[in-house]
Amino acid sequence: MSDLAARFKTAQEEVVQLNDAPDVQTKLKLYALFKQASEGDVSGDRPSAINFVAQAKYDAWAKLKGLTNEQAMQQYVALVEELKANDD
């Protein structure tokens, strides 16, 4: 496992241990970065407006199209580090 992959895995464990849960937009960003890092570009059809949560997740992930998995991992780790620094 590369150093970046190890830091990514650690960040995934640390984010669930935060005292204060991130806001909805930050959660969407974390979700999208995780999906881009682990699966690559979004695929499949966009969910219907009836399922607005799935649609929001899809849209957040779609915005990252073209980002490499390494770049997504780096951004995910950086975001988690920022959240930890601001956690009470």
PyMOL Python script that loads the backbone (N, CA, C, O; Angstrom):
from pymol import cmd

cmd.read_pdbstr("""\
ATOM      1  N   MET A   1       0.851  -1.186   0.000  1.00  0.00           N
ATOM      2  CA  MET A   1       0.000   0.000   0.000  1.00  0.00           C
ATOM      3  C   MET A   1       0.892   1.243   0.000  1.00  0.00           C
ATOM      4  O   MET A   1       1.816   1.361   0.805  1.00  0.00           O
ATOM      5  N   SER A   2       0.602   2.149  -0.900  1.00  0.00           N
ATOM      6  CA  SER A   2       1.384   3.377  -0.981  1.00  0.00           C
ATOM      7  C   SER A   2       1.127   4.252   0.243  1.00  0.00           C
ATOM      8  O   SER A   2       0.160   4.059   0.980  1.00  0.00           O
ATOM      9  N   ASP A   3       2.013   5.210   0.434  1.00  0.00           N
ATOM     10  CA  ASP A   3       1.860   6.145   1.547  1.00  0.00           C
ATOM     11  C   ASP A   3       0.549   6.918   1.419  1.00  0.00           C
ATOM     12  O   ASP A   3      -0.163   7.109   2.405  1.00  0.00           O
ATOM     13  N   LEU A   4       0.233   7.362   0.197  1.00  0.00           N
ATOM     14  CA  LEU A   4      -1.011   8.107  -0.018  1.00  0.00           C
ATOM     15  C   LEU A   4      -2.223   7.237   0.281  1.00  0.00           C
ATOM     16  O   LEU A   4      -3.168   7.694   0.924  1.00  0.00           O
ATOM     17  N   ALA A   5      -2.208   6.004  -0.174  1.00  0.00           N
ATOM     18  CA  ALA A   5      -3.324   5.089   0.086  1.00  0.00           C
ATOM     19  C   ALA A   5      -3.489   4.850   1.588  1.00  0.00           C
ATOM     20  O   ALA A   5      -4.613   4.761   2.081  1.00  0.00           O
ATOM     21  N   ALA A   6      -2.381   4.745   2.309  1.00  0.00           N
ATOM     22  CA  ALA A   6      -2.433   4.554   3.757  1.00  0.00           C
ATOM     23  C   ALA A   6      -3.020   5.792   4.439  1.00  0.00           C
ATOM     24  O   ALA A   6      -3.838   5.671   5.350  1.00  0.00           O
ATOM     25  N   ARG A   7      -2.603   6.979   3.997  1.00  0.00           N
ATOM     26  CA  ARG A   7      -3.143   8.218   4.572  1.00  0.00           C
ATOM     27  C   ARG A   7      -4.634   8.358   4.250  1.00  0.00           C
ATOM     28  O   ARG A   7      -5.405   8.850   5.074  1.00  0.00           O
ATOM     29  N   PHE A   8      -5.035   7.930   3.060  1.00  0.00           N
ATOM     30  CA  PHE A   8      -6.439   7.965   2.648  1.00  0.00           C
ATOM     31  C   PHE A   8      -7.270   7.057   3.552  1.00  0.00           C
ATOM     32  O   PHE A   8      -8.342   7.447   4.015  1.00  0.00           O
ATOM     33  N   LYS A   9      -6.773   5.847   3.801  1.00  0.00           N
ATOM     34  CA  LYS A   9      -7.473   4.904   4.667  1.00  0.00           C
ATOM     35  C   LYS A   9      -7.583   5.458   6.094  1.00  0.00           C
ATOM     36  O   LYS A   9      -8.635   5.354   6.724  1.00  0.00           O
ATOM     37  N   THR A  10      -6.514   6.034   6.587  1.00  0.00           N
ATOM     38  CA  THR A  10      -6.521   6.628   7.926  1.00  0.00           C
ATOM     39  C   THR A  10      -7.525   7.777   7.998  1.00  0.00           C
ATOM     40  O   THR A  10      -8.256   7.905   8.981  1.00  0.00           O
ATOM     41  N   ALA A  11      -7.561   8.605   6.965  1.00  0.00           N
ATOM     42  CA  ALA A  11      -8.491   9.739   6.937  1.00  0.00           C
ATOM     43  C   ALA A  11      -9.940   9.257   6.972  1.00  0.00           C
ATOM     44  O   ALA A  11     -10.790   9.888   7.600  1.00  0.00           O
ATOM     45  N   GLN A  12     -10.224   8.138   6.300  1.00  0.00           N
ATOM     46  CA  GLN A  12     -11.579   7.579   6.322  1.00  0.00           C
ATOM     47  C   GLN A  12     -11.970   7.172   7.739  1.00  0.00           C
ATOM     48  O   GLN A  12     -13.121   7.343   8.140  1.00  0.00           O
ATOM     49  N   GLU A  13     -11.029   6.642   8.488  1.00  0.00           N
ATOM     50  CA  GLU A  13     -11.304   6.239   9.869  1.00  0.00           C
ATOM     51  C   GLU A  13     -11.446   7.455  10.781  1.00  0.00           C
ATOM     52  O   GLU A  13     -12.271   7.465  11.695  1.00  0.00           O
ATOM     53  N   GLU A  14     -10.634   8.478  10.524  1.00  0.00           N
ATOM     54  CA  GLU A  14     -10.638   9.659  11.386  1.00  0.00           C
ATOM     55  C   GLU A  14     -11.885  10.516  11.195  1.00  0.00           C
ATOM     56  O   GLU A  14     -12.366  11.122  12.152  1.00  0.00           O
ATOM     57  N   VAL A  15     -12.410  10.576   9.988  1.00  0.00           N
ATOM     58  CA  VAL A  15     -13.540  11.467   9.737  1.00  0.00           C
ATOM     59  C   VAL A  15     -14.776  11.043  10.533  1.00  0.00           C
ATOM     60  O   VAL A  15     -15.575  11.895  10.924  1.00  0.00           O
ATOM     61  N   VAL A  16     -14.941   9.768  10.774  1.00  0.00           N
ATOM     62  CA  VAL A  16     -16.113   9.314  11.543  1.00  0.00           C
ATOM     63  C   VAL A  16     -15.934   9.531  13.046  1.00  0.00           C
ATOM     64  O   VAL A  16     -16.881   9.366  13.816  1.00  0.00           O
ATOM     65  N   GLN A  17     -14.733   9.897  13.459  1.00  0.00           N
ATOM     66  CA  GLN A  17     -14.464  10.120  14.881  1.00  0.00           C
ATOM     67  C   GLN A  17     -14.494  11.589  15.273  1.00  0.00           C
ATOM     68  O   GLN A  17     -14.192  11.928  16.418  1.00  0.00           O
ATOM     69  N   LEU A  18     -14.853  12.462  14.344  1.00  0.00           N
ATOM     70  CA  LEU A  18     -14.913  13.894  14.653  1.00  0.00           C
ATOM     71  C   LEU A  18     -15.986  14.162  15.703  1.00  0.00           C
ATOM     72  O   LEU A  18     -17.024  13.502  15.721  1.00  0.00           O
ATOM     73  N   ASN A  19     -15.733  15.121  16.568  1.00  0.00           N
ATOM     74  CA  ASN A  19     -16.719  15.505  17.582  1.00  0.00           C
ATOM     75  C   ASN A  19     -17.929  16.161  16.942  1.00  0.00           C
ATOM     76  O   ASN A  19     -19.067  15.888  17.325  1.00  0.00           O
ATOM     77  N   ASP A  20     -17.684  17.027  15.967  1.00  0.00           N
ATOM     78  CA  ASP A  20     -18.770  17.726  15.284  1.00  0.00           C
ATOM     79  C   ASP A  20     -18.886  17.191  13.866  1.00  0.00           C
ATOM     80  O   ASP A  20     -17.915  17.201  13.109  1.00  0.00           O
ATOM     81  N   ALA A  21     -20.076  16.723  13.511  1.00  0.00           N
ATOM     82  CA  ALA A  21     -20.299  16.210  12.157  1.00  0.00           C
ATOM     83  C   ALA A  21     -20.170  17.353  11.158  1.00  0.00           C
ATOM     84  O   ALA A  21     -20.624  18.464  11.431  1.00  0.00           O
ATOM     85  N   PRO A  22     -19.561  17.095  10.010  1.00  0.00           N
ATOM     86  CA  PRO A  22     -19.456  18.135   8.984  1.00  0.00           C
ATOM     87  C   PRO A  22     -20.840  18.535   8.462  1.00  0.00           C
ATOM     88  O   PRO A  22     -21.802  17.776   8.575  1.00  0.00           O
ATOM     89  N   ASP A  23     -20.921  19.731   7.893  1.00  0.00           N
ATOM     90  CA  ASP A  23     -22.190  20.166   7.304  1.00  0.00           C
ATOM     91  C   ASP A  23     -22.484  19.351   6.048  1.00  0.00           C
ATOM     92  O   ASP A  23     -21.634  18.594   5.576  1.00  0.00           O
ATOM     93  N   VAL A  24     -23.679  19.509   5.517  1.00  0.00           N
ATOM     94  CA  VAL A  24     -24.144  18.705   4.388  1.00  0.00           C
ATOM     95  C   VAL A  24     -23.237  18.879   3.166  1.00  0.00           C
ATOM     96  O   VAL A  24     -22.896  17.895   2.509  1.00  0.00           O
ATOM     97  N   GLN A  25     -22.849  20.105   2.858  1.00  0.00           N
ATOM     98  CA  GLN A  25     -22.009  20.343   1.691  1.00  0.00           C
ATOM     99  C   GLN A  25     -20.642  19.668   1.846  1.00  0.00           C
ATOM    100  O   GLN A  25     -20.098  19.140   0.876  1.00  0.00           O
ATOM    101  N   THR A  26     -20.099  19.686   3.040  1.00  0.00           N
ATOM    102  CA  THR A  26     -18.814  19.039   3.289  1.00  0.00           C
ATOM    103  C   THR A  26     -18.951  17.525   3.192  1.00  0.00           C
ATOM    104  O   THR A  26     -18.069  16.848   2.664  1.00  0.00           O
ATOM    105  N   LYS A  27     -20.063  16.998   3.704  1.00  0.00           N
ATOM    106  CA  LYS A  27     -20.308  15.553   3.586  1.00  0.00           C
ATOM    107  C   LYS A  27     -20.404  15.145   2.121  1.00  0.00           C
ATOM    108  O   LYS A  27     -19.871  14.106   1.732  1.00  0.00           O
ATOM    109  N   LEU A  28     -21.078  15.952   1.304  1.00  0.00           N
ATOM    110  CA  LEU A  28     -21.176  15.665  -0.123  1.00  0.00           C
ATOM    111  C   LEU A  28     -19.799  15.685  -0.780  1.00  0.00           C
ATOM    112  O   LEU A  28     -19.495  14.840  -1.622  1.00  0.00           O
ATOM    113  N   LYS A  29     -18.974  16.644  -0.396  1.00  0.00           N
ATOM    114  CA  LYS A  29     -17.615  16.742  -0.953  1.00  0.00           C
ATOM    115  C   LYS A  29     -16.802  15.513  -0.557  1.00  0.00           C
ATOM    116  O   LYS A  29     -16.097  14.941  -1.388  1.00  0.00           O
ATOM    117  N   LEU A  30     -16.897  15.107   0.707  1.00  0.00           N
ATOM    118  CA  LEU A  30     -16.185  13.911   1.162  1.00  0.00           C
ATOM    119  C   LEU A  30     -16.656  12.679   0.392  1.00  0.00           C
ATOM    120  O   LEU A  30     -15.846  11.858  -0.041  1.00  0.00           O
ATOM    121  N   TYR A  31     -17.969  12.560   0.227  1.00  0.00           N
ATOM    122  CA  TYR A  31     -18.530  11.432  -0.513  1.00  0.00           C
ATOM    123  C   TYR A  31     -17.992  11.413  -1.939  1.00  0.00           C
ATOM    124  O   TYR A  31     -17.524  10.382  -2.422  1.00  0.00           O
ATOM    125  N   ALA A  32     -18.063  12.559  -2.606  1.00  0.00           N
ATOM    126  CA  ALA A  32     -17.639  12.638  -4.002  1.00  0.00           C
ATOM    127  C   ALA A  32     -16.145  12.329  -4.145  1.00  0.00           C
ATOM    128  O   ALA A  32     -15.743  11.603  -5.055  1.00  0.00           O
ATOM    129  N   LEU A  33     -15.337  12.875  -3.256  1.00  0.00           N
ATOM    130  CA  LEU A  33     -13.895  12.599  -3.310  1.00  0.00           C
ATOM    131  C   LEU A  33     -13.603  11.124  -3.056  1.00  0.00           C
ATOM    132  O   LEU A  33     -12.738  10.537  -3.707  1.00  0.00           O
ATOM    133  N   PHE A  34     -14.326  10.526  -2.109  1.00  0.00           N
ATOM    134  CA  PHE A  34     -14.143   9.103  -1.831  1.00  0.00           C
ATOM    135  C   PHE A  34     -14.496   8.267  -3.055  1.00  0.00           C
ATOM    136  O   PHE A  34     -13.738   7.376  -3.439  1.00  0.00           O
ATOM    137  N   LYS A  35     -15.644   8.550  -3.671  1.00  0.00           N
ATOM    138  CA  LYS A  35     -16.073   7.789  -4.847  1.00  0.00           C
ATOM    139  C   LYS A  35     -15.103   7.983  -6.011  1.00  0.00           C
ATOM    140  O   LYS A  35     -14.786   7.026  -6.718  1.00  0.00           O
ATOM    141  N   GLN A  36     -14.635   9.206  -6.214  1.00  0.00           N
ATOM    142  CA  GLN A  36     -13.699   9.468  -7.313  1.00  0.00           C
ATOM    143  C   GLN A  36     -12.377   8.743  -7.061  1.00  0.00           C
ATOM    144  O   GLN A  36     -11.777   8.207  -7.993  1.00  0.00           O
ATOM    145  N   ALA A  37     -11.924   8.726  -5.816  1.00  0.00           N
ATOM    146  CA  ALA A  37     -10.664   8.060  -5.480  1.00  0.00           C
ATOM    147  C   ALA A  37     -10.779   6.548  -5.615  1.00  0.00           C
ATOM    148  O   ALA A  37      -9.830   5.891  -6.044  1.00  0.00           O
ATOM    149  N   SER A  38     -11.924   5.991  -5.255  1.00  0.00           N
ATOM    150  CA  SER A  38     -12.052   4.536  -5.248  1.00  0.00           C
ATOM    151  C   SER A  38     -12.634   3.953  -6.527  1.00  0.00           C
ATOM    152  O   SER A  38     -12.354   2.800  -6.854  1.00  0.00           O
ATOM    153  N   GLU A  39     -13.450   4.731  -7.270  1.00  0.00           N
ATOM    154  CA  GLU A  39     -14.103   4.187  -8.455  1.00  0.00           C
ATOM    155  C   GLU A  39     -13.813   4.949  -9.743  1.00  0.00           C
ATOM    156  O   GLU A  39     -14.083   4.441 -10.831  1.00  0.00           O
ATOM    157  N   GLY A  40     -13.269   6.158  -9.638  1.00  0.00           N
ATOM    158  CA  GLY A  40     -13.036   6.963 -10.836  1.00  0.00           C
ATOM    159  C   GLY A  40     -14.257   7.786 -11.194  1.00  0.00           C
ATOM    160  O   GLY A  40     -15.113   8.052 -10.349  1.00  0.00           O
ATOM    161  N   ASP A  41     -14.330   8.191 -12.465  1.00  0.00           N
ATOM    162  CA  ASP A  41     -15.425   9.055 -12.909  1.00  0.00           C
ATOM    163  C   ASP A  41     -16.788   8.404 -12.701  1.00  0.00           C
ATOM    164  O   ASP A  41     -16.939   7.186 -12.790  1.00  0.00           O
ATOM    165  N   VAL A  42     -17.769   9.252 -12.421  1.00  0.00           N
ATOM    166  CA  VAL A  42     -19.147   8.797 -12.211  1.00  0.00           C
ATOM    167  C   VAL A  42     -19.648   8.077 -13.464  1.00  0.00           C
ATOM    168  O   VAL A  42     -19.283   8.423 -14.587  1.00  0.00           O
ATOM    169  N   SER A  43     -20.480   7.083 -13.245  1.00  0.00           N
ATOM    170  CA  SER A  43     -21.064   6.360 -14.372  1.00  0.00           C
ATOM    171  C   SER A  43     -22.536   6.119 -14.092  1.00  0.00           C
ATOM    172  O   SER A  43     -23.004   6.291 -12.966  1.00  0.00           O
ATOM    173  N   GLY A  44     -23.259   5.722 -15.124  1.00  0.00           N
ATOM    174  CA  GLY A  44     -24.686   5.461 -14.958  1.00  0.00           C
ATOM    175  C   GLY A  44     -25.507   6.716 -15.152  1.00  0.00           C
ATOM    176  O   GLY A  44     -24.979   7.811 -15.344  1.00  0.00           O
ATOM    177  N   ASP A  45     -26.800   6.529 -15.099  1.00  0.00           N
ATOM    178  CA  ASP A  45     -27.734   7.634 -15.297  1.00  0.00           C
ATOM    179  C   ASP A  45     -27.910   8.429 -14.016  1.00  0.00           C
ATOM    180  O   ASP A  45     -27.824   7.891 -12.912  1.00  0.00           O
ATOM    181  N   ARG A  46     -28.155   9.709 -14.182  1.00  0.00           N
ATOM    182  CA  ARG A  46     -28.418  10.586 -13.037  1.00  0.00           C
ATOM    183  C   ARG A  46     -29.765  10.195 -12.427  1.00  0.00           C
ATOM    184  O   ARG A  46     -30.749  10.044 -13.151  1.00  0.00           O
ATOM    185  N   PRO A  47     -29.818  10.029 -11.101  1.00  0.00           N
ATOM    186  CA  PRO A  47     -31.086   9.677 -10.445  1.00  0.00           C
ATOM    187  C   PRO A  47     -32.147  10.750 -10.669  1.00  0.00           C
ATOM    188  O   PRO A  47     -31.826  11.909 -10.929  1.00  0.00           O
ATOM    189  N   SER A  48     -33.394  10.358 -10.569  1.00  0.00           N
ATOM    190  CA  SER A  48     -34.492  11.305 -10.780  1.00  0.00           C
ATOM    191  C   SER A  48     -34.578  12.288  -9.612  1.00  0.00           C
ATOM    192  O   SER A  48     -34.036  12.055  -8.531  1.00  0.00           O
ATOM    193  N   ALA A  49     -35.269  13.379  -9.864  1.00  0.00           N
ATOM    194  CA  ALA A  49     -35.425  14.428  -8.847  1.00  0.00           C
ATOM    195  C   ALA A  49     -36.206  13.935  -7.635  1.00  0.00           C
ATOM    196  O   ALA A  49     -36.130  14.535  -6.563  1.00  0.00           O
ATOM    197  N   ILE A  50     -36.951  12.857  -7.795  1.00  0.00           N
ATOM    198  CA  ILE A  50     -37.703  12.296  -6.670  1.00  0.00           C
ATOM    199  C   ILE A  50     -36.739  11.843  -5.578  1.00  0.00           C
ATOM    200  O   ILE A  50     -37.018  11.991  -4.388  1.00  0.00           O
ATOM    201  N   ASN A  51     -35.624  11.301  -5.988  1.00  0.00           N
ATOM    202  CA  ASN A  51     -34.608  10.857  -5.039  1.00  0.00           C
ATOM    203  C   ASN A  51     -33.525  11.927  -4.960  1.00  0.00           C
ATOM    204  O   ASN A  51     -32.434  11.766  -5.507  1.00  0.00           O
ATOM    205  N   PHE A  52     -33.846  13.030  -4.267  1.00  0.00           N
ATOM    206  CA  PHE A  52     -32.953  14.190  -4.270  1.00  0.00           C
ATOM    207  C   PHE A  52     -31.622  13.937  -3.573  1.00  0.00           C
ATOM    208  O   PHE A  52     -30.632  14.579  -3.924  1.00  0.00           O
ATOM    209  N   VAL A  53     -31.554  13.037  -2.610  1.00  0.00           N
ATOM    210  CA  VAL A  53     -30.285  12.736  -1.942  1.00  0.00           C
ATOM    211  C   VAL A  53     -29.345  12.041  -2.915  1.00  0.00           C
ATOM    212  O   VAL A  53     -28.177  12.413  -3.034  1.00  0.00           O
ATOM    213  N   ALA A  54     -29.855  11.034  -3.608  1.00  0.00           N
ATOM    214  CA  ALA A  54     -29.030  10.320  -4.590  1.00  0.00           C
ATOM    215  C   ALA A  54     -28.619  11.253  -5.718  1.00  0.00           C
ATOM    216  O   ALA A  54     -27.505  11.155  -6.233  1.00  0.00           O
ATOM    217  N   GLN A  55     -29.505  12.151  -6.102  1.00  0.00           N
ATOM    218  CA  GLN A  55     -29.193  13.099  -7.164  1.00  0.00           C
ATOM    219  C   GLN A  55     -28.087  14.062  -6.712  1.00  0.00           C
ATOM    220  O   GLN A  55     -27.185  14.372  -7.491  1.00  0.00           O
ATOM    221  N   ALA A  56     -28.147  14.528  -5.487  1.00  0.00           N
ATOM    222  CA  ALA A  56     -27.120  15.430  -4.960  1.00  0.00           C
ATOM    223  C   ALA A  56     -25.762  14.729  -4.899  1.00  0.00           C
ATOM    224  O   ALA A  56     -24.736  15.324  -5.225  1.00  0.00           O
ATOM    225  N   LYS A  57     -25.763  13.471  -4.483  1.00  0.00           N
ATOM    226  CA  LYS A  57     -24.517  12.699  -4.432  1.00  0.00           C
ATOM    227  C   LYS A  57     -23.946  12.513  -5.839  1.00  0.00           C
ATOM    228  O   LYS A  57     -22.747  12.687  -6.061  1.00  0.00           O
ATOM    229  N   TYR A  58     -24.811  12.162  -6.776  1.00  0.00           N
ATOM    230  CA  TYR A  58     -24.390  11.963  -8.163  1.00  0.00           C
ATOM    231  C   TYR A  58     -23.785  13.254  -8.723  1.00  0.00           C
ATOM    232  O   TYR A  58     -22.717  13.236  -9.334  1.00  0.00           O
ATOM    233  N   ASP A  59     -24.481  14.372  -8.506  1.00  0.00           N
ATOM    234  CA  ASP A  59     -24.014  15.657  -9.021  1.00  0.00           C
ATOM    235  C   ASP A  59     -22.673  16.064  -8.418  1.00  0.00           C
ATOM    236  O   ASP A  59     -21.804  16.571  -9.127  1.00  0.00           O
ATOM    237  N   ALA A  60     -22.499  15.847  -7.113  1.00  0.00           N
ATOM    238  CA  ALA A  60     -21.241  16.183  -6.456  1.00  0.00           C
ATOM    239  C   ALA A  60     -20.100  15.351  -7.038  1.00  0.00           C
ATOM    240  O   ALA A  60     -19.006  15.864  -7.273  1.00  0.00           O
ATOM    241  N   TRP A  61     -20.362  14.077  -7.267  1.00  0.00           N
ATOM    242  CA  TRP A  61     -19.351  13.191  -7.834  1.00  0.00           C
ATOM    243  C   TRP A  61     -19.057  13.579  -9.279  1.00  0.00           C
ATOM    244  O   TRP A  61     -17.897  13.587  -9.691  1.00  0.00           O
ATOM    245  N   ALA A  62     -20.086  13.898 -10.050  1.00  0.00           N
ATOM    246  CA  ALA A  62     -19.920  14.246 -11.467  1.00  0.00           C
ATOM    247  C   ALA A  62     -19.043  15.488 -11.642  1.00  0.00           C
ATOM    248  O   ALA A  62     -18.349  15.616 -12.651  1.00  0.00           O
ATOM    249  N   LYS A  63     -19.070  16.404 -10.668  1.00  0.00           N
ATOM    250  CA  LYS A  63     -18.250  17.620 -10.742  1.00  0.00           C
ATOM    251  C   LYS A  63     -16.756  17.305 -10.712  1.00  0.00           C
ATOM    252  O   LYS A  63     -15.939  18.134 -11.113  1.00  0.00           O
ATOM    253  N   LEU A  64     -16.399  16.123 -10.245  1.00  0.00           N
ATOM    254  CA  LEU A  64     -14.987  15.748 -10.119  1.00  0.00           C
ATOM    255  C   LEU A  64     -14.481  14.962 -11.324  1.00  0.00           C
ATOM    256  O   LEU A  64     -13.365  14.442 -11.301  1.00  0.00           O
ATOM    257  N   LYS A  65     -15.285  14.872 -12.365  1.00  0.00           N
ATOM    258  CA  LYS A  65     -14.913  14.097 -13.545  1.00  0.00           C
ATOM    259  C   LYS A  65     -13.537  14.547 -14.056  1.00  0.00           C
ATOM    260  O   LYS A  65     -13.269  15.741 -14.191  1.00  0.00           O
ATOM    261  N   GLY A  66     -12.675  13.565 -14.335  1.00  0.00           N
ATOM    262  CA  GLY A  66     -11.340  13.853 -14.838  1.00  0.00           C
ATOM    263  C   GLY A  66     -10.271  13.930 -13.755  1.00  0.00           C
ATOM    264  O   GLY A  66      -9.079  13.891 -14.060  1.00  0.00           O
ATOM    265  N   LEU A  67     -10.679  14.038 -12.506  1.00  0.00           N
ATOM    266  CA  LEU A  67      -9.724  14.064 -11.393  1.00  0.00           C
ATOM    267  C   LEU A  67      -9.164  12.657 -11.218  1.00  0.00           C
ATOM    268  O   LEU A  67      -9.924  11.689 -11.178  1.00  0.00           O
ATOM    269  N   THR A  68      -7.847  12.534 -11.113  1.00  0.00           N
ATOM    270  CA  THR A  68      -7.261  11.205 -10.933  1.00  0.00           C
ATOM    271  C   THR A  68      -7.562  10.694  -9.536  1.00  0.00           C
ATOM    272  O   THR A  68      -7.893  11.468  -8.638  1.00  0.00           O
ATOM    273  N   ASN A  69      -7.445   9.379  -9.359  1.00  0.00           N
ATOM    274  CA  ASN A  69      -7.717   8.847  -8.019  1.00  0.00           C
ATOM    275  C   ASN A  69      -6.702   9.368  -7.006  1.00  0.00           C
ATOM    276  O   ASN A  69      -7.041   9.565  -5.839  1.00  0.00           O
ATOM    277  N   GLU A  70      -5.458   9.593  -7.439  1.00  0.00           N
ATOM    278  CA  GLU A  70      -4.450  10.143  -6.520  1.00  0.00           C
ATOM    279  C   GLU A  70      -4.813  11.566  -6.096  1.00  0.00           C
ATOM    280  O   GLU A  70      -4.698  11.920  -4.922  1.00  0.00           O
ATOM    281  N   GLN A  71      -5.251  12.378  -7.062  1.00  0.00           N
ATOM    282  CA  GLN A  71      -5.654  13.750  -6.732  1.00  0.00           C
ATOM    283  C   GLN A  71      -6.852  13.747  -5.785  1.00  0.00           C
ATOM    284  O   GLN A  71      -6.904  14.537  -4.842  1.00  0.00           O
ATOM    285  N   ALA A  72      -7.809  12.862  -6.035  1.00  0.00           N
ATOM    286  CA  ALA A  72      -8.986  12.771  -5.165  1.00  0.00           C
ATOM    287  C   ALA A  72      -8.581  12.335  -3.760  1.00  0.00           C
ATOM    288  O   ALA A  72      -9.086  12.870  -2.773  1.00  0.00           O
ATOM    289  N   MET A  73      -7.672  11.365  -3.667  1.00  0.00           N
ATOM    290  CA  MET A  73      -7.200  10.930  -2.345  1.00  0.00           C
ATOM    291  C   MET A  73      -6.526  12.085  -1.616  1.00  0.00           C
ATOM    292  O   MET A  73      -6.777  12.300  -0.431  1.00  0.00           O
ATOM    293  N   GLN A  74      -5.666  12.835  -2.322  1.00  0.00           N
ATOM    294  CA  GLN A  74      -4.965  13.960  -1.696  1.00  0.00           C
ATOM    295  C   GLN A  74      -5.951  15.003  -1.190  1.00  0.00           C
ATOM    296  O   GLN A  74      -5.803  15.513  -0.080  1.00  0.00           O
ATOM    297  N   GLN A  75      -6.959  15.322  -2.000  1.00  0.00           N
ATOM    298  CA  GLN A  75      -7.956  16.312  -1.583  1.00  0.00           C
ATOM    299  C   GLN A  75      -8.789  15.803  -0.410  1.00  0.00           C
ATOM    300  O   GLN A  75      -9.130  16.576   0.486  1.00  0.00           O
ATOM    301  N   TYR A  76      -9.117  14.520  -0.406  1.00  0.00           N
ATOM    302  CA  TYR A  76      -9.877  13.922   0.689  1.00  0.00           C
ATOM    303  C   TYR A  76      -9.077  14.025   1.987  1.00  0.00           C
ATOM    304  O   TYR A  76      -9.601  14.465   3.011  1.00  0.00           O
ATOM    305  N   VAL A  77      -7.809  13.617   1.941  1.00  0.00           N
ATOM    306  CA  VAL A  77      -6.944  13.670   3.124  1.00  0.00           C
ATOM    307  C   VAL A  77      -6.814  15.111   3.616  1.00  0.00           C
ATOM    308  O   VAL A  77      -6.891  15.361   4.819  1.00  0.00           O
ATOM    309  N   ALA A  78      -6.619  16.054   2.702  1.00  0.00           N
ATOM    310  CA  ALA A  78      -6.483  17.463   3.083  1.00  0.00           C
ATOM    311  C   ALA A  78      -7.759  17.992   3.736  1.00  0.00           C
ATOM    312  O   ALA A  78      -7.694  18.740   4.711  1.00  0.00           O
ATOM    313  N   LEU A  79      -8.917  17.607   3.202  1.00  0.00           N
ATOM    314  CA  LEU A  79     -10.187  18.052   3.764  1.00  0.00           C
ATOM    315  C   LEU A  79     -10.389  17.473   5.161  1.00  0.00           C
ATOM    316  O   LEU A  79     -10.844  18.180   6.060  1.00  0.00           O
ATOM    317  N   VAL A  80     -10.064  16.217   5.350  1.00  0.00           N
ATOM    318  CA  VAL A  80     -10.200  15.595   6.674  1.00  0.00           C
ATOM    319  C   VAL A  80      -9.243  16.271   7.659  1.00  0.00           C
ATOM    320  O   VAL A  80      -9.617  16.516   8.806  1.00  0.00           O
ATOM    321  N   GLU A  81      -8.021  16.572   7.232  1.00  0.00           N
ATOM    322  CA  GLU A  81      -7.064  17.257   8.112  1.00  0.00           C
ATOM    323  C   GLU A  81      -7.607  18.636   8.522  1.00  0.00           C
ATOM    324  O   GLU A  81      -7.458  19.052   9.671  1.00  0.00           O
ATOM    325  N   GLU A  82      -8.235  19.334   7.575  1.00  0.00           N
ATOM    326  CA  GLU A  82      -8.830  20.636   7.870  1.00  0.00           C
ATOM    327  C   GLU A  82      -9.972  20.491   8.870  1.00  0.00           C
ATOM    328  O   GLU A  82     -10.091  21.285   9.803  1.00  0.00           O
ATOM    329  N   LEU A  83     -10.812  19.476   8.671  1.00  0.00           N
ATOM    330  CA  LEU A  83     -11.922  19.236   9.604  1.00  0.00           C
ATOM    331  C   LEU A  83     -11.399  18.896  10.997  1.00  0.00           C
ATOM    332  O   LEU A  83     -11.943  19.363  11.997  1.00  0.00           O
ATOM    333  N   LYS A  84     -10.348  18.088  11.062  1.00  0.00           N
ATOM    334  CA  LYS A  84      -9.764  17.740  12.365  1.00  0.00           C
ATOM    335  C   LYS A  84      -9.206  18.970  13.066  1.00  0.00           C
ATOM    336  O   LYS A  84      -9.342  19.113  14.281  1.00  0.00           O
ATOM    337  N   ALA A  85      -8.583  19.850  12.305  1.00  0.00           N
ATOM    338  CA  ALA A  85      -7.998  21.065  12.897  1.00  0.00           C
ATOM    339  C   ALA A  85      -9.063  21.979  13.473  1.00  0.00           C
ATOM    340  O   ALA A  85      -8.820  22.690  14.448  1.00  0.00           O
ATOM    341  N   ASN A  86     -10.251  21.959  12.866  1.00  0.00           N
ATOM    342  CA  ASN A  86     -11.346  22.830  13.316  1.00  0.00           C
ATOM    343  C   ASN A  86     -12.295  22.130  14.284  1.00  0.00           C
ATOM    344  O   ASN A  86     -13.258  22.738  14.752  1.00  0.00           O
ATOM    345  N   ASP A  87     -12.035  20.866  14.588  1.00  0.00           N
ATOM    346  CA  ASP A  87     -12.904  20.090  15.471  1.00  0.00           C
ATOM    347  C   ASP A  87     -12.651  20.478  16.915  1.00  0.00           C
ATOM    348  O   ASP A  87     -11.504  20.583  17.349  1.00  0.00           O
ATOM    349  N   ASP A  88     -13.715  20.686  17.645  1.00  0.00           N
ATOM    350  CA  ASP A  88     -13.582  21.080  19.065  1.00  0.00           C
ATOM    351  C   ASP A  88     -13.288  19.914  19.955  1.00  0.00           C
ATOM    352  O   ASP A  88     -13.150  20.082  21.167  1.00  0.00           O
TER     353      ASP A  88
END
""", "prot")
cmd.dss("prot")
cmd.show_as("cartoon", "prot")
cmd.util.cbc("prot")
cmd.orient("prot")
